[in-house]
Amino acid sequence: MKLAVPDMISNSYFPAIAAVELGFFAREGLDVELELIFPVDKAYAALRDGAVDLVGGSAHSALAVFPQWEGVKLLCAQAQGMYWFLVMRKELGGRRGELDVVRGRNIGAAPWVEMGLRQLLIEAGFDLDRDGVKIAPVPGATGQNVNFGLTAARALEDNKIDGFWANGMGAEVAVRRGIGTIVLDVRRGDGPKSCFNYTMASMAASDRLIESSSAATAAAVRAIARTHTALKKDLTLATKVGRKLFPPAEADLIAELIGRDLPYYDTTISRGFVAEMNRFARNAGILSDDVPYEKIVAVAG
């Protein structure tokens, strides 16, 4: 089996990455190979086309190629909550939770990821045109094998953008280099309350795989759950994985980032989450009507 993730040097999809590298898929009888496919809509397109079997990405982004959730389902969460950070250039003087710093600014974000920030700002009362907020791709973030967070941090350092909306690794690198300030951390309470459940890091499979091999997809969920348990017991496992896949500096950071994320490690996809994601997707214009929970989430049994 092939598992696609849209960002590798990141904490966002680390449970799926670690499940491969630490052998938890193998222990469930699955031979899973990891593949980086950026941006996330291309990862889901590969799922639709049968080039990969699983996608570990943002849940709402399945709608990029599976309109109205036709042909795909979420198997489980990798972690709860929308997981991107808004980081602005340090000299702009932005403070945590204070969004006025985005006015008149150019903010970098990946395709489909940007929808989370766009809707959050709208819900917070911003008119992006009136307030001069430009949300666009990050310069240099092209090609299937891009690691977006690190690319965004470099673009911020080079003054190509005023801020970025990206993963925790990119945010941490920007802060430690003294070039960025975290303005929004949704998982930890920033932004409108409802934005926590706009999306989540999930694992998805096609309906055809679920129907033809329900045992395999159930085993994949167990592998993620076992990975959560292992990381909660021993954070050094995160460093072990990082040293296999990441550059040295990021490998040394990953255990700290995963330690912060552990409270959100839960494979559950609740009905409340699906209701909030449906609302977000309708407001973002990527879903025409609410879709029932059972059509979005693969329900065991």
TARAUR-V729377 format. One record per residue. N is the residue number from 1. RES is the residue in one letter. SS is DSSP state (a for helix, b for strand, c for the rest). PHI is phi as a letter, one per 20 degrees, with the letter a starting at -180 (999 if undefined). D_CENTER is the distance of its C-alpha to the mean C-alpha in Angstrom with 2 decimals. Layout:
N,RES,SS,PHI,D_CENTER + N,RES,SS,PHI,D_CENTER
//
This chain:
1,M,c,999,21.10 + 2,K,b,d,18.32 + 3,L,b,d,14.63 + 4,A,b,e,12.41 + 5,V,b,c,9.09 + 6,P,c,e,8.15 + 7,D,c,b,8.18 + 8,M,c,d,10.72 + 9,I,c,e,12.04 + 10,S,c,a,9.24 + 11,N,c,e,8.76 + 12,S,c,g,5.03 + 13,Y,c,d,6.44 + 14,F,a,f,9.85 + 15,P,a,g,11.43 + 16,A,a,f,11.48 + 17,I,a,f,12.68 + 18,A,a,f,15.13 + 19,A,a,f,16.37 + 20,V,a,f,17.58 + 21,E,a,f,19.00 + 22,L,c,e,20.61 + 23,G,c,n,22.16 + 24,F,a,f,20.92 + 25,F,a,f,20.46 + 26,A,a,f,23.92 + 27,R,a,f,25.38 + 28,E,c,e,24.51 + 29,G,c,n,26.36 + 30,L,c,d,23.51 + 31,D,c,e,23.60 + 32,V,c,d,20.00 + 33,E,b,d,19.30 + 34,L,b,e,16.03 + 35,E,b,c,15.38 + 36,L,b,e,13.22 + 37,I,c,c,13.02 + 38,F,c,d,11.74 + 39,P,c,e,10.95 + 40,V,a,f,8.89 + 41,D,a,f,12.05 + 42,K,a,f,14.13 + 43,A,a,f,12.36 + 44,Y,a,f,13.17 + 45,A,a,f,16.54 + 46,A,a,f,17.24 + 47,L,a,f,16.74 + 48,R,a,g,19.12 + 49,D,c,e,21.54 + 50,G,c,n,21.70 + 51,A,c,f,20.69 + 52,V,c,c,18.03 + 53,D,c,d,18.15 + 54,L,b,c,14.66 + 55,V,b,c,11.11 + 56,G,b,d,8.24 + 57,G,b,b,5.35 + 58,S,b,f,4.56 + 59,A,a,g,8.03 + 60,H,a,f,9.91 + 61,S,a,f,9.57 + 62,A,a,g,12.02 + 63,L,a,f,14.54 + 64,A,a,f,14.64 + 65,V,c,c,17.00 + 66,F,c,c,17.85 + 67,P,a,g,19.59 + 68,Q,a,l,20.25 + 69,W,a,m,18.38 + 70,E,c,f,21.34 + 71,G,c,o,20.94 + 72,V,b,b,17.59 + 73,K,b,b,16.51 + 74,L,b,e,13.77 + 75,L,b,e,15.19 + 76,C,b,a,13.46 + 77,A,b,e,10.67 + 78,Q,b,e,9.23 + 79,A,b,a,9.30 + 80,Q,c,e,10.38 + 81,G,c,n,9.43 + 82,M,c,f,7.33 + 83,Y,c,d,6.06 + 84,W,c,e,6.94 + 85,F,b,d,10.61 + 86,L,b,e,13.51 + 87,V,b,d,15.86 + 88,M,b,d,19.31 + 89,R,b,g,22.20 + 90,K,a,g,24.22 + 91,E,a,f,27.47 + 92,L,a,f,26.37 + 93,G,c,m,26.83 + 94,G,c,f,23.77 + 95,R,c,c,23.59 + 96,R,c,g,20.95 + 97,G,c,n,20.49 + 98,E,c,d,22.94 + 99,L,a,e,21.59 + 100,D,a,g,24.85 + 101,V,a,f,23.92 + 102,V,a,e,21.84 + 103,R,c,f,25.07 + 104,G,c,m,26.27 + 105,R,c,d,23.35 + 106,N,b,d,21.34 + 107,I,b,d,17.61 + 108,G,b,e,15.39 + 109,A,b,b,12.05 + 110,A,c,f,10.63 + 111,P,c,g,11.80 + 112,W,c,m,10.25 + 113,V,c,f,7.77 + 114,E,a,g,11.22 + 115,M,a,f,12.15 + 116,G,a,f,10.54 + 117,L,a,f,12.73 + 118,R,a,g,15.56 + 119,Q,a,f,16.00 + 120,L,a,f,15.71 + 121,L,a,f,18.46 + 122,I,a,f,20.50 + 123,E,a,f,20.43 + 124,A,c,e,21.54 + 125,G,c,o,24.49 + 126,F,c,e,23.76 + 127,D,c,d,25.12 + 128,L,c,f,23.20 + 129,D,c,f,26.31 + 130,R,c,g,28.78 + 131,D,c,e,26.88 + 132,G,c,m,26.24 + 133,V,c,e,22.47 + 134,K,b,d,21.19 + 135,I,b,d,17.50 + 136,A,b,b,17.43 + 137,P,c,g,16.04 + 138,V,c,f,16.53 + 139,P,c,g,19.86 + 140,G,c,n,19.69 + 141,A,c,e,16.16 + 142,T,c,c,17.70 + 143,G,c,n,18.05 + 144,Q,c,f,16.16 + 145,N,c,d,15.80 + 146,V,c,f,14.42 + 147,N,c,e,12.39 + 148,F,a,f,11.03 + 149,G,a,g,10.92 + 150,L,a,f,14.40 + 151,T,a,f,15.67 + 152,A,a,f,14.87 + 153,A,a,f,16.68 + 154,R,a,f,19.56 + 155,A,a,f,19.88 + 156,L,a,f,20.15 + 157,E,a,f,22.72 + 158,D,c,e,24.61 + 159,N,c,m,24.78 + 160,K,c,e,23.29 + 161,I,c,b,21.04 + 162,D,c,e,21.56 + 163,G,b,a,18.02 + 164,F,b,b,14.37 + 165,W,b,d,11.10 + 166,A,b,b,8.56 + 167,N,c,f,7.20 + 168,G,a,f,9.80 + 169,M,a,f,11.70 + 170,G,a,g,12.51 + 171,A,a,f,13.51 + 172,E,a,f,15.62 + 173,V,a,f,17.29 + 174,A,a,f,18.24 + 175,V,a,f,19.69 + 176,R,a,f,21.57 + 177,R,c,e,23.04 + 178,G,c,m,24.34 + 179,I,c,d,22.95 + 180,G,b,c,20.34 + 181,T,b,c,20.16 + 182,I,b,f,17.27 + 183,V,b,d,18.04 + 184,L,b,c,15.17 + 185,D,b,c,13.23 + 186,V,a,f,12.38 + 187,R,a,g,11.95 + 188,R,a,d,15.39 + 189,G,c,o,17.16 + 190,D,c,e,16.96 + 191,G,c,n,17.24 + 192,P,c,g,18.67 + 193,K,a,g,18.47 + 194,S,a,f,17.15 + 195,C,a,f,13.92 + 196,F,a,g,12.51 + 197,N,a,d,12.31 + 198,Y,c,g,11.29 + 199,T,c,b,8.22 + 200,M,c,b,6.39 + 201,A,b,f,4.67 + 202,S,b,c,7.90 + 203,M,b,c,10.46 + 204,A,b,c,12.65 + 205,A,b,b,16.13 + 206,S,b,f,18.82 + 207,D,a,g,21.63 + 208,R,a,f,24.07 + 209,L,a,f,22.61 + 210,I,a,f,22.43 + 211,E,a,f,26.00 + 212,S,a,e,27.39 + 213,S,c,b,25.87 + 214,S,a,f,24.82 + 215,A,a,f,25.81 + 216,A,a,f,23.32 + 217,T,a,f,20.32 + 218,A,a,f,21.62 + 219,A,a,f,21.97 + 220,A,a,f,18.34 + 221,V,a,f,17.38 + 222,R,a,f,20.05 + 223,A,a,f,18.74 + 224,I,a,f,15.38 + 225,A,a,f,17.58 + 226,R,a,f,19.96 + 227,T,a,f,17.40 + 228,H,a,g,16.41 + 229,T,a,f,20.16 + 230,A,a,f,20.94 + 231,L,a,f,18.56 + 232,K,a,f,19.94 + 233,K,a,e,23.38 + 234,D,c,b,23.06 + 235,L,c,f,20.60 + 236,T,a,f,22.54 + 237,L,a,f,20.87 + 238,A,a,f,17.69 + 239,T,a,f,20.05 + 240,K,a,g,21.62 + 241,V,a,f,18.50 + 242,G,a,g,17.69 + 243,R,a,f,21.27 + 244,K,a,e,21.05 + 245,L,a,d,18.08 + 246,F,c,d,17.61 + 247,P,c,f,20.21 + 248,P,a,g,22.45 + 249,A,a,f,21.33 + 250,E,a,f,17.62 + 251,A,a,f,18.87 + 252,D,a,f,20.91 + 253,L,a,e,18.11 + 254,I,a,f,15.58 + 255,A,a,f,17.67 + 256,E,a,f,17.89 + 257,L,a,f,14.17 + 258,I,a,f,13.81 + 259,G,a,g,16.92 + 260,R,a,f,15.43 + 261,D,a,e,12.56 + 262,L,a,g,15.17 + 263,P,a,f,16.24 + 264,Y,a,d,13.02 + 265,Y,c,f,13.36 + 266,D,c,b,14.73 + 267,T,c,f,14.39 + 268,T,c,f,15.94 + 269,I,c,d,14.92 + 270,S,c,e,17.59 + 271,R,a,f,19.62 + 272,G,a,f,18.99 + 273,F,a,f,15.24 + 274,V,a,f,16.09 + 275,A,a,f,18.73 + 276,E,a,f,16.58 + 277,M,a,f,13.93 + 278,N,a,g,17.08 + 279,R,a,f,18.48 + 280,F,a,g,15.57 + 281,A,a,f,15.59 + 282,R,a,f,19.37 + 283,N,a,f,19.42 + 284,A,a,f,17.13 + 285,G,c,n,19.58 + 286,I,c,d,17.51 + 287,L,c,b,19.24 + 288,S,c,e,23.00 + 289,D,c,b,23.66 + 290,D,c,g,22.21 + 291,V,c,d,21.54 + 292,P,c,f,22.73 + 293,Y,a,g,20.61 + 294,E,a,f,22.31 + 295,K,a,e,21.36 + 296,I,a,d,17.60 + 297,V,b,d,17.51 + 298,A,c,f,19.55 + 299,V,c,e,22.10 + 300,A,c,f,24.00 + 301,G,c,n,27.71
//
